[in-house]
Amino acid sequence: MTTPEISVSLITRNRADRVETFLAKAAAIETRRPWELVIVDNGSTDDTPSVLERARASFPVPVTVVTDPTPGVARARNRGWQAAKAPVVVFTNDDCYLPADYVDRYADAFASDESLGFVAGAVVRHDAADVNLGNAWRPDRFYVRPGMFLIPGDFITANMGFRRGVLESIGGFDEIFAYGNGLVGDDCDAVTRVTAAGWNGVFDPEIVVRHHHGWRPPEEVQRVVKGYAAGRGAFYAKCLLDPRVRWLYLKGWTRITFQRFVRDHTVTPTVRELRGALRYLVARRRRA
């Protein structure tokens, strides 16, 4: 069997209809390069296992299904890249639609520069009726160098790839970031640790996935907004524990907090971030 050049890793949990639509779109990827799809079923109790079994039999490239019953987004991402066979692992979500040139664009991006530890692409809203959250876009190609201050949400694992060896060298994703404690931010944390280890990264606006999350009801939107704030706080708290980036993120977090207060005259996002920071520290202590 030919070794794949790219492994596309997907996490799903109790969203059989979503993952079926994802698979139909991903089957249309056009490339001559060998690639594989690695799907982590993160404890589904619906028809997801049957959908994945059918995909294994009919998908145009090899499909590996990893079953991990313990919920946790960072944990599941780790299971994905650990099962991957390619030197580059690309992450996406089951509510995203991949373009036909997805594999080629990632392969070309990493081949163009050996100093790149990660490459991130644009995530754009698929349905204009959905709230404009969970996306990442900027018009220009943006390089990330060691020592740069990063804000959670600038790069997201709905469209992001890493060299497998780089992920292995940093210990993968921090599994404290999980569904259960409501903390997101494992993607920005991984990128920060990759750059702290001396690797560069790049945001490529030409690599585009469409995000069909379906967030519309006000109560659901508010839940997402609160979750993002808590995740930012957890991320900043972890950065303050890392002597390589401590002062960079202490100054950066202080600066954007002050600017936000001057602009919006509210401390609500900051309070949510501090709560998220505390939750991260408590969870980290329990794991120690």
C-alpha positions, 0 to 999 in steps of 0.5 A: 500500500502506498504511504499517504502524503496527507492524512485528513483527520475528522472528529465526530460525535452523535452527528450521523447526518452531518458526517454523511454529508461531509463524506459525500463532499470529501469524496469529490476531492481531486488529486493524484497524491495518495491521501487517507481519511482518519475519523475519530468516533468520539463516543457516538450512540446514534447511527454514526458507526454504521455511516462510518462502516459504509464509508470504509467500504466505499470511500475512494481513499483508505479510511481509518476509523478510531473509536474513543468513547471518552468525550474530549475534543483535544483527546480525539484530535490526538487519537486522530494524528496518532493513527495517521500514516502521513507526514502531514496531518490536516484537521477539519470538522464534520460540519465543514465542506472541503474543496476539490483542491484541499489535499493538493493545497496543503501538500504544496504549502508544506512542500514549499517551506520546510520551516513551516510547522503548521499551515492554517486556512480560511474557514468561512460561513456556508449559510448566510442565515447562520450567525457569523461565528466559528470562522477564520478569515483574512485577505492576505497570506500571514506568516507566524513567527516565534515570539508573536502574540496570537489570539484564539480564533485567528487559526482554528482546527476546522482547517489546519494542518501540522507536520506529524513529527512536530505534533509528536515533538510537542506532545500533541494537543492539551487534553484538558481542553474538552467538551465536558469542561466547556473549554476550547482553545486547544488549536491556538495552544498547539500553534503557540507551542509549535512556534515556541519550539522554533517553527514557523507557520502560515495562514493561507487564505487560498485554502478555504473550507465552508463551515455549516454549523447551523448556529441561529437560536439566540440561546445557542449563540450565547452559549457559543460566545460564552464558550469562546470567552472561557476558552480564551481565558484557559489559553491565556492561563496556560500561556502564563504558566509557560516561561517561554511565552509568559511575559509576551502573553501577560502583556498581550492579554492586558493590552487587549483587555484594556482596549476592549474595555475602552471600546465596549465599556464592559467587563463581561468578556473579561470576567468570562475569560477569568472564569475560564482561566480558573477552570483550566487551572483547577483541571490542570491541578487535578491532572497533576 
